[in-house]
Amino acid sequence: MTDITAEARPGATPEGGEAIRHDAGWRMILRAFVENKLALAGLILVVAVVLFCFVGPFFYHTNQVATNLLLVNEPPGAKHPVGTDNLGYDILGRLMAGGQSSLEVGFAVALVATVIGVLYGVISGFFGGLADTILMRFVDILLAIPVVYLFIDLATEFKPTLLLLILVLSLLSWLGPARLVRGETLSLRVREYVEAVRTMGGGSGRIIIRHLVPNTVGTIVVNATFQVADAISILAVLSYFGFSLPPPTATWGGMLENGVNFLYDGYWWEIYPAGLMIVLTVVAFNFIGDGLRDSLDVRLQRR
Amino acid sequence: MIGFIIRRIGQAIIVIIGVTIIVFILRHLLPGNIARAILGIRATPPAIAAFNRQNGLDKALPLQYVTFLNQLLHGNLGFSFKQNMTVDAIVVHDLPNDIVLVGVSLVLALLIAIPLGIVQAVRRNKLTDYTATGIAFVLYSMPAYLLGLLLIAAFAVNLRLLPAEAPQASTIGGVLADPSGLVLPVATLTLVTVALFSRYMRSSAIDSLTQDYIRTARAKGLRQSAILSRHLLRNSLIPVATLVGISIPGILTFGLIIEQLFNFPGVGLAYFNAAVNGDYPVVFGITVLVAVATVLGNLIADVAYAVLDPRVRYD
């Protein structure tokens, strides 16, 4: 890039160092949020849900530990805006508490799975050959095993803690990002700038950490967003099958599973609010992922 | 291309062997002593030792794995701890019910998703497209059991039109004899599958729309309907084979959830009951079976793609 073209396009990426390259990826994502209405709508929804779950309890105090059998199955009213459940827990407060654990699991799983998946994928794609074949067959094997089936089996053996749940879900979620990043790495590793680093004496570690990973950041962020959605969704399914945090910890899936018992009693407030929160949150993250992917695709083509 | 297919089959075999190794390891990692699970907590140590000897559980693990693999290769999935039946017999008994549930839902889902994807592509970014995309998004984001629950609440509890439970006959004839009980489970599985498919169908149809042959067809003055049916539809069908193949694990997982929700007498429900009762041979037999179906689905998807699309070349 010559100086003239750089000046001719204000705001264009200045020539030079790696750090700027890295920065550009993140700036691209921020721009995508501003430009894409779908992603923006998703982001606003996510922020609203996070505020509701984590800030809400400071303003709306409820006891989510002790049961109160004098207050069971109360319909929505002045004292309990969304009613109470069969143990006397206030449902609005429980939605907040349940959201905390659901979101914590979702974000943590996305983070851990993405880190493992990116490192695995980039190493597999970069070194190629036999190592790549072995690493990818291992991913294929794990992908073929029906995980939800195995969880039901685990549900009969364990009552998980938050940490165990995050760990188990992460160990099963890194396969997708590993495949995606490996695919991108295969096309990136033959680019000129990788050759340039090599000629200047940069080692494999430097190429991977400073050049390959920053260049896949778009794919990684889009995938991580879907990971959060999937983790919250799988968590809800697992709660339904009984593989969930033990009481009195609340989860949205657990509330839904509990509420189903009262379908025929007409206690709708014990079922639908929790279901609505799950759908809203998962839809919001899917919106962000889809919106970001669309804008990044367009931007990448424009480059 | 023959070379590609042979290589691909070789890969599938390696993956299936890997799956059996992992399932075998899991089976031995899970807590709980198999002999104690069968014989009960009052079993004496000699009785447990005798059971282990009888079932080959006292041998070295690699030897046990070879026995396990040998049995699988002979089509023997094991013998249930609780039901006095072979796992094969349980699967053979319940599988026809699944074929009805999954088969009917899959056909319905394709009949809805393919035209829907084309309509969405043609009317892209218009109200029709936005509405369909929005509904698909919500369905896609909804846990399958929540959708089933909503349908039960609406059609069984409030309107009292349909039964909330699947037919409870255990044979395929009995299940088919009560079609009203099939409506809700089939509708649930169809809707989640449509949500899964329609996103792919839409983008695949949009891809086809931008191709040169569509422009050529327009340039030579073909009517829109002819373009859609003769060029767009046919070319959009190519990814369907791939889509169905790679969606097999997802559809089977939805199937399991729906069978449990509606108490539908299929393999998924058999799996669920076995998991709850600690009936390990059934659990692991069905796990291996689902994994094999997944690998075969991927294999068929890849091969079908290579066969159906002459533009794809493999060396």
Interface residues (C-beta under 8 A of the other chain):
Chain A: R137 F138 D140 I141 L142 L143 A144 I145 P146 V148 Y149 L150 I152 D153 A155 T156 E157 A229 S233 A236 V237 Y240 F241 G253 L256 V260 L263 Y264 I271 G275 I278 V279 V282 V283 N286 F287
Chain B: Q11 I14 V15 I16 G18 V19 I22 V23 L26 L30 P31 G32 F137 V138 Y140 S141 M142 P143 A144 Y145 L146 L149 L150 I152 A153 V157 P249 L252 T253 L256 I257 Q260 Y271 F272 A275 V276 G278 V283 I286 T287 V290 A291 T294 V295 N298
